[in-house]
């Protein structure tokens, strides 16, 4: 979990000065203060309106000849080895090629897949797993406990970007071919909620040539690689010897990247493709009104955020951070630009995470702590902090889409209180090299997102803990008192009530000192031709298109 999604470098400068008329300023401020917005989003719809009943084919033989084309909203990193893959869109491919030891159902609960039932637990630090006999990889080799052990330990041993997910594992040792013991360095609350959902790779094949495996992977999943043209497409074909039921109907799946929102939407509306990932809020009404096309959607555990550079520059001052937060309305931005496609957040914990994990966090109290739109207070805070009149902070964001639009909204609001902003949209590859430098010339604010699951540790440890400076987070927030200790204590505890109290304390500090301002949770959406049957959006974006599971088996009708 914790995959980030990629999105050529474009630069926009929003400078303060006399170019902005008083009439425009008044109009914009009125909009932030509860106006009608720009109408980009469908604010009256609910995401549950885009979920449908199961469908079964009348002619299964015809269904099994289906081919599906799936357009992704961003370029892939094209790391298909799950040990190293760190972006959602490469994992959309990989999750059809590999099976997990456990996998998420549509309620974000881990269910056994390769595992034969739930593990035996001893003292909160030792787990014994049984795996099913007779499961084979695509090359005919049987899946063994050694493969599972390697899948658990390789991310840390090889120091991949996924290492933090498995860093608490002290050892993973096969007992025999179908059982293994995993020992943790310390109790780890999220282990049974998150970490067990590891994709299983064939150890011998992978370690023989890891580079080749990364772009021509072998798994035990329902699909195998058929054709791959780097930078163009990936084509998967059904593995007819797949070990599990149900057997998938769709015979071939072709993944292509279509980062331009308008182009991607135009293709599905014209019938030139079957399914597109992510319905842009700006195109929502057009897609919904098109005959022969359906929107499919569900809430997700995604967390989009605005982070401040607490290492260098004016944003090291918490009052400056508060001023920026008061200069615009996050709630109004979400309503204007995202509508039914997202929910505004009041903490680093998406509501789906709160519900699926049963955490019962005090979200109403956190909502009261969120800074309200108050440009006068923003201007006063900046003046009192001694911020120079020519301050024009660089705000970096993934190019295109709502996060760049949010950066521009913040920049325009800063001009209205007498300052400016240098908004820079970047490719994902450039952004990940930039937002971790801690250099104010590179950024004073950045916008990114993170997808986790039902446990808060995935958000707090990766995005706030000091050990992740320059890796998962680039705000470099030092914290007050026991901030980092509390994150670590919650990570190393199996007592849910204790962990909840620690996370409440951490969240209250985040909302008071604002190293990061929560933004929104973007729903997982797809648009598909009506001929695409039994398609259901999964809460975890890297699981889309799910294609086959206990609750769906997609096919093309005609």
C-alpha positions as CSV (number, residue, x, y, z in Angstrom):
1,X,0.0,0.0,0.0
2,X,1.0,3.6,0.0
3,X,1.4,3.8,-3.8
4,X,1.6,7.3,-5.3
5,X,0.3,8.0,-8.8
6,X,2.4,9.7,-11.5
7,X,0.9,12.5,-13.4
8,X,6.5,17.7,-18.8
9,X,7.1,20.3,-16.7
10,X,4.9,23.4,-17.0
11,X,5.5,26.6,-15.1
12,X,3.0,29.3,-14.2
13,X,3.8,32.4,-12.3
14,X,1.1,34.2,-10.3
15,X,2.6,37.5,-9.3
16,X,1.2,40.0,-6.9
17,X,0.6,43.5,-8.1
18,X,-1.7,45.9,-9.8
19,X,-2.7,43.5,-12.6
20,X,-5.5,42.1,-10.4
21,X,-8.4,44.5,-10.4
22,X,-10.5,45.2,-7.3
23,X,-13.6,43.8,-9.0
24,X,-11.9,40.5,-9.6
25,X,-10.6,40.3,-6.1
26,X,-14.0,40.9,-4.7
27,X,-15.6,38.3,-6.9
28,X,-13.1,35.7,-6.0
29,X,-13.3,36.3,-2.3
30,X,-17.1,36.1,-2.5
31,X,-16.8,32.7,-4.2
32,X,-14.5,31.4,-1.5
33,X,-17.0,32.6,1.1
34,X,-19.8,30.2,0.0
35,X,-20.5,31.3,-3.6
36,X,-21.7,29.0,-6.3
37,X,-18.2,28.2,-7.5
38,X,-17.4,27.5,-11.2
39,X,-19.7,24.5,-11.6
40,X,-16.9,22.1,-12.5
41,X,-18.2,19.4,-10.2
42,X,-21.5,17.6,-9.7
43,X,-22.0,18.5,-6.0
44,X,-25.5,17.0,-5.8
45,X,-24.5,13.4,-6.6
46,X,-23.3,10.8,-4.1
47,X,-20.6,8.3,-5.1
48,X,-22.9,5.4,-4.0
49,X,-25.1,6.4,-7.0
50,X,-22.5,4.9,-9.2
51,X,-22.5,1.3,-7.8
52,X,-24.4,-1.4,-9.5
53,X,-25.8,-4.9,-9.0
54,X,-24.0,-8.1,-10.1
55,X,-24.4,-9.2,-13.7
56,X,-24.0,-12.6,-15.3
57,X,-23.7,-13.5,-19.0
58,X,-26.3,-15.6,-20.8
59,X,-23.5,-17.0,-23.0
60,X,-20.4,-17.8,-21.0
61,X,-18.5,-19.0,-24.1
62,X,-19.0,-15.7,-25.8
63,X,-18.1,-13.8,-22.6
64,X,-14.8,-15.8,-22.5
65,X,-13.8,-14.3,-25.9
66,X,-14.0,-10.7,-24.5
67,X,-11.1,-8.3,-24.9
68,X,-10.9,-5.1,-22.9
69,X,-8.9,-1.9,-23.3
70,X,-8.3,0.2,-20.2
71,X,-7.0,3.7,-20.3
72,X,-5.0,4.9,-17.3
73,X,-4.8,8.6,-16.3
74,X,-1.1,8.8,-15.9
75,X,2.2,7.4,-17.3
76,X,3.4,4.3,-15.5
77,X,6.8,4.0,-13.9
78,X,6.7,0.5,-15.5
79,X,8.1,-1.3,-12.6
80,X,5.9,-4.4,-12.6
81,X,7.8,-6.3,-9.9
82,X,5.7,-5.7,-6.7
83,X,8.8,-5.8,-4.6
84,X,9.9,-2.5,-6.1
85,X,6.8,-1.0,-7.7
86,X,5.8,2.2,-6.1
87,X,3.1,3.7,-8.4
88,X,-0.5,2.8,-8.6
89,X,-0.7,2.4,-12.3
90,X,2.1,-0.1,-12.7
91,X,0.4,-2.0,-9.8
92,X,-2.9,-2.1,-11.6
93,X,-1.1,-4.3,-14.1
94,X,0.8,-6.3,-11.5
95,X,-2.2,-7.0,-9.4
96,X,-3.7,-9.0,-12.2
97,X,-0.4,-10.9,-12.7
98,X,0.3,-11.7,-9.0
99,X,-1.8,-13.1,-6.3
100,X,-1.5,-11.9,-2.7
101,X,-1.0,-14.0,0.4
102,X,-4.1,-12.1,1.4
103,X,-6.1,-9.6,-0.7
104,X,-8.5,-6.8,0.0
105,X,-12.2,-7.4,-0.4
106,X,-14.5,-4.5,-1.4
107,X,-14.9,-3.6,2.2
108,X,-11.1,-3.1,2.7
109,X,-10.8,-6.3,4.8
110,X,-7.9,-8.7,4.1
111,X,-9.1,-12.1,3.1
112,X,-7.0,-15.3,2.5
113,X,-5.9,-15.8,-1.1
114,X,-2.8,-18.0,-1.3
115,X,-2.9,-18.4,2.4
116,X,-4.9,-21.3,3.8
117,X,-6.9,-19.4,6.4
118,X,-5.7,-16.8,8.9
119,X,-2.3,-17.1,10.6
120,X,-1.6,-18.4,14.1
121,X,-0.4,-15.6,16.3
122,X,1.9,-15.9,19.3
123,X,2.7,-13.0,21.7
124,X,1.9,-10.4,18.9
125,X,5.4,-10.9,17.4
126,X,5.2,-14.4,15.8
127,X,2.9,-15.5,13.1
128,X,2.7,-18.9,11.5
129,X,1.1,-19.0,8.0
130,X,-0.2,-22.0,6.1
131,X,-0.4,-21.7,2.3
132,X,-2.5,-23.8,0.0
133,X,-0.9,-26.7,-1.8
134,X,-0.9,-27.1,-5.6
135,X,-0.9,-23.4,-6.5
136,X,1.4,-22.8,-9.5
137,X,3.1,-19.8,-11.1
138,X,2.7,-19.2,-14.8
139,X,5.9,-21.2,-15.5
140,X,4.5,-24.3,-13.8
141,X,6.6,-24.0,-10.6
142,X,4.6,-24.5,-7.4
143,X,4.2,-21.7,-5.0
144,X,6.1,-22.5,-1.8
145,X,6.6,-21.0,1.6
146,X,10.1,-19.9,0.5
147,X,8.5,-17.7,-2.2
148,X,6.2,-16.1,0.4
149,X,9.2,-15.6,2.8
150,X,11.2,-13.9,0.0
151,X,8.2,-11.7,-0.8
152,X,8.1,-10.5,2.8
153,X,11.8,-9.8,3.2
154,X,13.0,-8.6,-0.2
155,X,11.8,-5.0,0.0
156,X,13.9,-4.4,3.1
157,X,16.9,-6.4,2.0
158,X,17.0,-4.6,-1.3
159,X,16.2,-1.2,0.2
160,X,13.3,-0.6,-2.1
161,X,10.8,2.3,-1.7
162,X,8.4,-0.3,-0.1
163,X,10.8,-1.1,2.7
164,X,8.9,0.8,5.4
165,X,5.9,-1.5,4.9
166,X,8.0,-4.5,5.9
167,X,10.7,-3.0,8.1
168,X,9.3,-4.5,11.3
169,X,9.9,-8.1,10.1
170,X,12.9,-9.6,11.8
171,X,12.7,-12.9,9.9
172,X,10.5,-15.0,7.6
173,X,11.5,-18.6,7.7
174,X,9.9,-21.6,5.9
175,X,8.9,-24.4,8.3
176,X,8.2,-26.7,5.3
177,X,7.0,-26.2,1.7
178,X,3.6,-25.0,2.9
179,X,4.1,-23.2,6.1
180,X,6.3,-20.4,7.3
181,X,7.0,-18.4,10.5
182,X,7.3,-14.6,10.4
183,X,8.8,-12.9,13.4
184,X,8.5,-9.2,14.1
185,X,11.1,-7.1,15.9
186,X,8.2,-5.6,17.9
187,X,4.5,-5.8,18.1
188,X,3.0,-4.0,15.1
189,X,-0.7,-3.2,15.1
190,X,-1.2,-2.9,11.3
191,X,0.4,-6.3,10.6
192,X,-2.9,-8.2,10.3
193,X,-4.7,-5.3,8.7
194,X,-2.1,-4.3,6.1
195,X,1.2,-6.0,5.9
196,X,-0.1,-9.5,5.3
197,X,-1.5,-8.4,1.9
198,X,1.9,-9.1,0.2
199,X,2.0,-10.1,-3.5
200,X,3.8,-13.4,-3.8
201,X,6.7,-13.6,-6.3
202,X,8.7,-16.7,-7.4
203,X,12.0,-16.3,-5.5
204,X,14.2,-18.4,-7.9
205,X,13.0,-16.8,-11.1
206,X,13.0,-13.3,-9.7
207,X,16.5,-13.4,-8.1
208,X,18.0,-15.0,-11.2
209,X,17.5,-11.8,-13.2
210,X,15.6,-9.1,-11.3
211,X,15.9,-6.5,-14.1
212,X,14.3,-8.9,-16.6
213,X,11.6,-10.0,-14.1
214,X,10.6,-6.4,-13.5
215,X,9.4,-6.0,-17.1
216,X,8.4,-9.6,-17.8
217,X,7.0,-10.8,-14.5
218,X,5.8,-14.3,-13.6
219,X,3.1,-14.6,-11.0
220,X,0.3,-16.9,-10.0
221,X,-2.5,-14.5,-10.9
222,X,-5.3,-14.8,-13.5
223,X,-3.3,-13.0,-16.2
224,X,0.1,-13.2,-17.7
225,X,2.2,-10.9,-19.8
226,X,1.5,-11.2,-23.5
227,X,3.1,-8.0,-25.0
228,X,4.8,-5.0,-23.6
229,X,6.0,-1.9,-25.5
230,X,7.6,0.5,-23.0
231,X,6.0,3.9,-23.0
232,X,3.1,2.6,-25.1
233,X,1.1,-0.3,-23.8
234,X,1.0,-3.5,-21.8
235,X,-1.1,-6.4,-22.9
236,X,-2.1,-9.3,-20.6
237,X,-3.8,-12.5,-21.6
238,X,-5.9,-14.8,-19.5
239,X,-4.0,-17.7,-17.9
240,X,-6.2,-20.6,-18.6
241,X,-4.6,-22.8,-16.0
242,X,-5.4,-20.3,-13.2
243,X,-5.7,-22.2,-10.0
244,X,-8.6,-20.3,-8.4
245,X,-12.3,-19.8,-9.0
246,X,-14.0,-18.0,-10.5
247,X,-12.1,-18.2,-13.8
248,X,-12.0,-14.9,-15.5
249,X,-14.2,-14.2,-18.6
250,X,-12.0,-11.5,-20.2
251,X,-9.4,-13.0,-22.5
252,X,-7.1,-10.1,-23.1
253,X,-6.6,-6.7,-21.4
254,X,-4.6,-3.9,-22.9
255,X,-3.4,-1.0,-20.7
256,X,-2.5,2.3,-22.2
257,X,-1.7,5.7,-20.6
258,X,-3.9,8.7,-21.5
259,X,-2.9,11.5,-19.2
260,X,-4.9,14.2,-21.0
261,X,-8.3,14.2,-19.3
262,X,-10.2,15.5,-22.3
263,X,-8.7,13.0,-24.6
264,X,-9.3,10.1,-22.3
265,X,-12.9,11.1,-21.9
266,X,-13.4,11.7,-25.6
267,X,-12.2,8.2,-26.3
268,X,-14.7,6.4,-24.1
269,X,-17.6,8.7,-25.3
270,X,-16.7,7.9,-28.9
271,X,-16.6,4.2,-28.2
272,X,-12.9,4.1,-29.1
273,X,-12.0,2.4,-25.8
274,X,-13.8,0.3,-23.2
275,X,-13.0,1.7,-19.8
276,X,-11.2,4.8,-18.5
277,X,-9.7,5.2,-15.1
278,X,-10.6,8.4,-13.2
279,X,-13.5,10.5,-14.4
280,X,-12.4,14.2,-14.2
281,X,-14.7,16.4,-12.2
282,X,-14.6,18.9,-15.1
283,X,-16.1,16.2,-17.4
284,X,-18.4,14.5,-15.0
285,X,-21.7,15.9,-16.2
286,X,-20.8,15.2,-19.8
287,X,-19.9,11.6,-19.1
288,X,-23.0,11.1,-17.0
289,X,-25.3,12.4,-19.6
290,X,-23.9,10.3,-22.4
291,X,-26.0,7.4,-23.6
292,X,-24.2,4.1,-23.6
293,X,-21.6,5.1,-20.9
294,X,-21.7,4.5,-17.2
295,X,-19.7,5.9,-14.3
296,X,-18.5,3.4,-11.8
297,X,-17.3,4.7,-8.4
298,X,-16.5,4.1,-4.8
299,X,-14.9,5.9,-1.9
300,X,-11.2,5.3,-1.5
301,X,-8.6,5.5,1.3
302,X,-6.7,8.2,-0.7
303,X,-5.3,11.2,1.1
304,X,-4.4,14.4,-0.9
305,X,-2.6,17.1,1.0
306,X,-0.7,20.4,0.9
307,X,2.7,20.1,2.7
308,X,4.9,23.0,3.8
309,X,8.7,23.2,3.8
310,X,9.5,23.3,7.5
311,X,13.2,23.1,6.8
312,X,13.9,26.4,4.9
313,X,12.0,29.5,3.9
314,X,9.2,31.5,5.2
315,X,7.0,28.4,5.7
316,X,9.2,27.3,8.6
317,X,7.1,29.7,10.7
318,X,3.8,28.0,11.7
319,X,2.0,31.4,11.5
320,X,2.9,31.6,7.9
321,X,1.5,28.2,7.4
322,X,-1.6,29.2,9.2
323,X,-1.8,32.3,7.0
324,X,-1.7,30.3,3.8
325,X,-4.4,28.0,5.2
326,X,-6.7,31.0,6.0
327,X,-6.1,32.6,2.6
328,X,-8.4,30.1,0.7
329,X,-11.2,27.7,1.4
330,X,-10.3,24.0,0.9
331,X,-13.9,23.0,1.3
332,X,-15.0,25.4,-1.4
333,X,-12.2,24.3,-3.7
334,X,-13.3,20.7,-3.4
335,X,-16.9,21.6,-4.1
336,X,-15.9,23.7,-7.1
337,X,-13.4,21.4,-8.8
338,X,-14.3,17.9,-7.6
339,X,-17.9,17.8,-6.7
340,X,-19.1,14.2,-6.5
341,X,-15.5,12.9,-7.3
342,X,-14.1,13.6,-3.8
343,X,-14.7,14.5,-0.2
344,X,-12.9,17.2,1.7
345,X,-10.7,15.9,4.6
346,X,-10.3,17.2,8.1
347,X,-7.3,15.1,9.0
348,X,-4.6,12.9,7.4
349,X,-7.0,9.9,7.9
350,X,-9.5,9.3,5.1
351,X,-13.0,8.6,6.4
352,X,-13.0,5.2,4.7
353,X,-9.9,4.3,6.8
354,X,-11.6,5.5,9.9
355,X,-14.7,3.4,9.2
356,X,-13.0,0.3,7.8
357,X,-10.6,0.1,10.8
358,X,-13.3,0.9,13.3
359,X,-11.2,3.7,14.8
360,X,-14.0,6.1,15.8
361,X,-11.8,9.2,15.5
362,X,-13.3,12.5,16.6
363,X,-13.7,13.9,13.1
364,X,-16.3,16.5,14.2
365,X,-13.8,18.0,16.6
366,X,-11.1,17.9,13.9
367,X,-13.4,19.7,11.5
368,X,-13.7,22.5,14.0
369,X,-9.9,22.8,14.2
370,X,-9.5,23.2,10.4
371,X,-8.6,26.8,9.4
372,X,-11.5,28.7,8.0
373,X,-11.3,31.0,5.0
374,X,-10.3,34.4,6.4
375,X,-8.2,36.6,4.1
376,X,-7.9,39.4,6.6
377,X,-6.5,37.1,9.2
378,X,-4.1,35.6,6.6
379,X,-2.8,39.1,5.7
380,X,-2.4,40.0,9.4
381,X,-0.5,36.8,10.2
382,X,1.9,37.4,7.3
383,X,2.4,41.0,8.3
384,X,3.0,40.1,11.9
385,X,5.5,37.3,10.8
386,X,7.5,39.9,9.0
387,X,7.1,38.2,5.6
388,X,8.6,40.5,2.9
389,X,6.2,42.1,0.4
390,X,7.8,40.4,-2.5
391,X,7.3,36.9,-1.1
392,X,6.4,34.5,-3.9
393,X,6.7,30.9,-2.6
394,X,7.2,28.1,-5.1
395,X,4.3,25.6,-5.0
396,X,4.9,22.4,-6.8
397,X,2.3,19.8,-7.8
398,X,1.7,16.9,-10.3
399,X,1.0,18.5,-13.6
400,X,-2.6,18.5,-14.7
401,X,-5.6,17.6,-12.7
402,X,-7.0,19.0,-9.4
403,X,-3.8,19.2,-7.5
404,X,-2.3,21.6,-9.9
405,X,-5.6,23.5,-9.9
406,X,-5.4,23.6,-6.1
407,X,-1.9,25.0,-6.3
408,X,-3.1,27.7,-8.6
409,X,-6.1,28.5,-6.4
410,X,-3.7,29.0,-3.4
411,X,-1.4,31.1,-5.6
412,X,-4.3,33.4,-6.7
413,X,-5.5,33.8,-3.1
414,X,-2.0,34.8,-2.0
415,X,-2.0,37.5,-4.6
416,X,-5.2,38.9,-3.2
417,X,-3.6,39.4,0.2
418,X,-0.7,41.2,-1.3
419,X,1.9,38.5,-2.1
420,X,2.4,36.1,-4.9
421,X,3.2,32.5,-5.8
422,X,5.3,30.6,-8.3
423,X,3.1,27.5,-9.3
424,X,5.0,24.8,-11.0
425,X,3.3,21.7,-12.4
426,X,5.8,18.8,-12.8
427,X,5.9,15.3,-14.1
428,X,5.8,12.7,-11.3
429,X,9.4,11.7,-11.9
430,X,10.6,15.3,-11.5
431,X,8.4,15.9,-8.5
432,X,9.6,12.9,-6.5
433,X,13.2,14.1,-6.9
434,X,12.2,17.7,-5.9
435,X,9.8,17.6,-3.0
436,X,12.3,15.8,-0.7
437,X,15.3,18.2,-1.0
438,X,14.2,20.6,1.8
439,X,15.5,23.5,-0.3
440,X,13.2,26.5,-0.3
441,X,14.4,27.4,-3.8
442,X,12.9,24.1,-4.9
443,X,9.6,24.5,-3.0
444,X,8.0,26.0,0.0
445,X,4.8,24.0,-0.6
446,X,4.0,20.8,-2.4
447,X,0.8,18.9,-3.2
448,X,0.8,15.1,-3.3
449,X,-1.3,12.2,-2.4
450,X,-1.0,8.8,-0.7
451,X,-3.2,5.7,-0.8
452,X,-3.2,3.6,2.4
453,X,-5.8,1.3,3.9
454,X,-7.7,0.7,7.2
455,X,-4.7,1.5,9.5
456,X,-3.4,5.0,10.2
457,X,0.2,3.9,10.5
458,X,0.5,3.9,6.7
459,X,-0.2,7.6,6.7
460,X,1.5,8.8,9.8
461,X,4.7,6.8,9.7
462,X,5.4,7.3,6.0
463,X,4.3,10.9,5.7
464,X,5.2,12.4,9.1
465,X,7.8,10.4,11.0
466,X,11.3,11.9,11.0
467,X,12.8,8.6,9.7
468,X,11.0,9.2,6.4
469,X,12.5,12.6,5.8
470,X,13.7,12.8,2.2
471,X,11.9,9.5,1.5
472,X,8.2,9.7,2.0
473,X,8.0,13.2,3.3
474,X,9.7,16.5,2.4
475,X,8.2,18.8,5.0
476,X,10.9,18.0,7.6
477,X,8.6,18.9,10.5
478,X,10.5,18.5,13.8
479,X,7.4,18.3,15.9
480,X,6.6,19.5,19.4
481,X,7.5,17.3,22.4
482,X,6.7,13.7,21.7
483,X,5.3,14.0,18.2
484,X,7.6,11.5,16.5
485,X,7.8,9.3,19.6
486,X,4.0,9.0,19.5
487,X,4.0,7.9,15.9
488,X,6.6,5.2,16.6
489,X,4.8,4.1,19.8
490,X,1.6,3.7,17.9
491,X,3.4,1.7,15.2
492,X,4.9,-0.6,17.8
493,X,1.8,-1.3,19.8
494,X,-0.9,-3.9,19.3
495,X,-3.3,-2.1,21.8
496,X,-5.9,-0.5,19.6
497,X,-7.2,2.0,22.2
498,X,-3.6,3.1,23.0
499,X,-2.9,3.5,19.4
500,X,-6.1,5.5,18.8
501,X,-5.2,7.9,21.7
502,X,-1.7,8.4,20.3
503,X,-3.1,9.1,16.8
504,X,-5.6,11.6,18.2
505,X,-2.7,13.5,19.9
506,X,-0.6,13.4,16.7
507,X,-3.5,14.7,14.6
508,X,-4.3,17.5,17.0
509,X,-0.7,18.7,16.6
510,X,-0.8,18.5,12.8
511,X,-4.0,20.6,12.8
512,X,-2.4,23.2,15.2
513,X,1.0,23.5,13.7
514,X,0.1,22.6,10.1
515,X,3.2,21.0,8.6
516,X,0.6,19.6,6.3
517,X,-3.0,20.8,5.5
518,X,-5.4,17.9,4.7
519,X,-7.1,18.4,1.4
520,X,-9.4,15.8,0.1
521,X,-10.0,12.1,-0.5
522,X,-10.5,11.4,-4.2
523,X,-13.0,8.6,-5.0
524,X,-11.9,5.8,-7.3
525,X,-13.9,6.2,-10.5
526,X,-14.1,4.6,-13.9
527,X,-16.2,5.3,-17.0
528,X,-17.1,2.4,-19.2
529,X,-19.2,1.6,-22.2
530,X,-22.5,-0.1,-21.3
531,X,-21.2,-3.2,-23.1
532,X,-18.8,-3.7,-20.2
533,X,-20.6,-5.8,-17.7
534,X,-20.1,-6.6,-14.0
535,X,-17.5,-3.9,-13.6
536,X,-17.1,-2.6,-10.0
537,X,-14.8,0.1,-8.7
538,X,-12.5,-1.1,-5.9
539,X,-11.6,1.3,-3.0
540,X,-7.9,0.6,-3.6
541,X,-7.0,2.2,-6.9
542,X,-4.2,-0.3,-7.7
543,X,-6.9,-3.1,-7.7
544,X,-8.8,-1.5,-10.6
545,X,-9.9,-2.9,-12.9
546,X,-10.5,-5.8,-10.6
547,X,-11.8,-8.0,-13.5
548,X,-12.4,-11.2,-11.4
549,X,-13.1,-11.8,-7.7
550,X,-15.8,-13.3,-5.5
551,X,-18.0,-10.3,-6.2
552,X,-17.4,-9.7,-9.9
553,X,-16.4,-11.2,-13.2
554,X,-16.2,-8.6,-15.9
555,X,-17.0,-9.3,-19.5
556,X,-17.9,-7.5,-22.7
557,X,-21.4,-8.0,-24.1
558,X,-21.0,-8.1,-27.9
